[in-house]
Amino acid sequence: MNSEGPREPGLRAPGTAQAGTAVTWWGHATCTIEDSGVRVLTDPLFVRRFAHLRRRRGALPTAEALRADAVLISHLHSDHLHLPSLARLAPGTLVVVPRGAVRQVSGLRRFRTAEVGPGDRVRVGALTVRAVHAEHDGRRLPVGPHRCPALGYVVEGASATYFAGDTGLYDGMAEAVGPIGTALLPVGGWGPNLGPGHLDAGRAAQALAILDPRHAVPVHYGTYWPIGLDGVRPHEFHAPGHEFVRKAAALAPEVAVHRLEHGESVTTEGPA
């Protein structure tokens, strides 16, 4: 059942009837999850360049990406918690962040936030958002005390959609996440090497076999790359999505894998 996925650019017009859950991948870890008429945005990153990274593939997210009823922040790294991108959203948009984030990142005080830890739930319209553990160093800076957890989120409505954020494999992952219809899994990164607490294409396929959803979408690859490293292991930039499709076909053949291009959407049907 693994496939390259449909080529369905963008979301449907506002108000269009929806039978399932729609996922749009805008690049890196930024996705829109639309379920039961509610739009949730993950780890928004709306810039061409920041720090030592630049966007090497895919247009910047369109204005459609700015429409969100809530935003989910998985951890405090600047490619996942990007304050200028948050500032482009409508004032008063709820921003769900790991517990302790507001203390660590003072710029979050200008937003309406809800702090959560693993097991906590937040209601967003007709949806329930449940925070789950992620095996990742969630600190804002690479030094200092580790005071904020890294999180994934399960968005529960007509279906259950798991956004993994950044994570490695860990014992009890299936139990922590629970039954899901769709998994949004990171399969790469933004540099030539992945450190601990990440999934590459092979480990993401292992996670898929453990979680056993009906659908999967690979994310967190093929978008940003360090300036000056174009010739350093370019395979790690271009190939993870295709590798995930191939390895998932071997390890989780019953899961439909949808490899989206930037700005494309897929609608998955039915409950988890």
N, C-alpha and C positions, 0 to 999 in steps of 0.2 A: 504493500500500500504506500510505500514511500514515493514521493514525487518531488519535482522541482517547484510545484505549487503554481497556482493560477497567476496570470499577469493582469491584475485588476487595479489600475492606478487610482490612488486616492480613496477617500471615503465616499459613501453615497451622499446625496443631498440631504440637508437637515430635514428631519421629520419622515424620512423614508422608512417604511416598515422593515423590521429586522427579525428574522426567525432564530438567529443564534447570536454568537459573540463575534464582533469584528475586531481584528487586530491590524493596525497599521505600523510598519516599521519605518521610522524616520531616519535611522542611522544610529550607530554606536548602541547605547542602551536606551535610547529614546523611542518609546512606543505609545500609541493610543490604544486603549482597550475600551471598546464600546459595548455595553451590555445593559439591556432593559432600559434603554434611553438615557443612560448615564455614561459620561466620558471620563476616563481616568488616564492620566499621562504619567509616564515613568521617566525618571532621571533626565529632565529636559536639558538639552545642549544645542543651542541655536546659533552657534558662531562658526565662522570659517576658520579661525585660528585662535588659539589661546595657549599661553605658556610656550612650551617647545613643540606643540602639536599643531598640525594643520589638517584640514579636511581634504582628503585626496580623492574621494569618490562620492558621488551623489550630490544633488543640489541641496541647499539648506532647506529645512522644513518650511512648508508654506504656512500661511496664516491659519489654515485649518488646524494645524497642530496646537495653536494657542488656545483653542476652545477646549476647556477642561473644567469639570466639576470638582476635581481634586487631583493633586499631584502626589506621587509616591517617590520618596527619596530613599534609596537602598543603603547608602553609606556616605561618608563625608568627603571622600576623594573628589577633587575639583572637577573631574570629568563626569561625575555623577551628581554632585551638589554644586551647581554653577549659578551663583547668585544673579549675575546679569541676565541669564536666561529666565530665571524665576521672575525677575522684575518685569518681563514682557507680558506676563499673564495678567488677566483681569484682576484689579484690586479685590482683595477679600477671598481669592481662591484658596481653598484649604490645602495646606502643604503638610503631608504626613512624613515625619522624620524619626530616625532612631532616638530612643530615650537618651537625653543628655546633649543632644545636638545643639540646642539653642544656647546652652552654656558655653559650648566649645566654639560655635560660629556666631558671633554677635550680630552679623548681618541678617540672620534669620529673624531677628526681633521685629523687623518691619513687616513680616508676613503673618498671616493667620495660620498657626501651626498646631498640630497634634503630635505629641511625642509617644512612641509606642516601643514595646519590647516584644520578644517572641511570645506568641500566644495571645497578645492583645488584639482587640477588634475595634474598628472604627466604622460607623455607618455613614455611607455616602449615598443619599437618595435611596433607591431601591436596592443598592448593593451593600454587602458587608465586606470589608477589607480586613484580612487577618494577617498579622505579621508572623513570619517564621524565621528561624535561625539561618544565617548564612556563614559558611566557613571562610572568613576573609578578615583581613585587618582593616577595620573601619575607621581608623583615625584620620583626622584632617591632614596631619603632617606625619612624615615617616618617623618622627621621634616624639618622645613624650608619653605620658600615661595613656593606656588604652581604656578610655572611659565610655565610648559609644559602641554599641554592637553594630555589626553589619547585618542587614536584614534582606530577606526576600518577602514577597507578598502574594497571598492568594486572594483574588478578586472573585467573590461569590455572588452570582445572580442567576440568570437563566442557565449558566454553566459556571464552572470554576476554572479560572485562568491563573496560572502560576508565573509570576515574574521573579526570576531567580536573583536579579542584581548581579553582583560578583560573588561567586562561591566556588569552593572545591567540593569534592565528594566528602561525605561524612556519615558516620554510623547513625542510623535512625532517620535518614533523610526522608524515606518514604512515609514513615510515621509522622514526622513533623509536617510535611506538606499535605498529606492526606489525599483522597481521591480528587483527581483533576481532569478536566476535559482537554485543556491546552497548556503546554509548557513553553515559555519563552526562555530559552537557555543561551547563556553566553558561550561562544565557541572559539573565541580568539581574544585579541587584545589590541594594544596600540604600539607595541614594540616587538623587536625580534625575539624576545624571550618572555615566557610567562613564568612568574614566580609562584610560590605556594598560594593556595586560596583562590585558584582560578580553574576554569574548565577549558581545555582545548577541545578540538573536534572529537577525539577519541574518548576523553573522559565525559564529555557531554553526551555522547551516545551511550556510555555506561549509565549515566544518570537517567537517560530516557528509559532504558530497560528497567531501572529500579522504580521509577515513578509511574510508568505504564499509563500515560495519557492516551487520548484518542488522536490528538494533533500536537505538532511541535513546530516552532518557528525559531531558527537560529538568529541570534543577535550578537552585538558587541564584537564586531569584526568588520574589516574592510571599509572603514570610514576615516579614522584619524591615524596619522603616522608621524613619528618625530621628524622634524625638519633636519635635512642633511643625511637621513638614513635610507634614502630611496633605494639604494643598491644593496642594502644589508638584509639578507633573507626576505626578499619581497614575497616569496611563497607564503610567509606567515601573514601577510596582509591580504593577498588575493584569494587564497585557496580554502580557508576554514569552512566556509558555507558549503562548498561542494564536497569537501571531505566529510562533513557531518552527515550530509545526505547519504553518502556511500556507507559510512560506518554504521549509521542508524539502520540502514536496510539490513545489515548483517545481525545487529544486536537486538533490534526492536522492530521486526518487519511488519508488525500489525499497526504501527503508528504511522499516520499520514504526516509526512514532513513537508512543510511549505517554505521553500527558500525564496524569500521576497527580495526584490530590489528596493532601493531607497524610495520611500513614499508610496509603496504598494501595500495593498490590504488583502486579507483573506477573511472570509466569514466561516466560522465553524458552527456546526449544527448540534442542537440538542444538549441535554444536561451532561454533567460528568458521569 
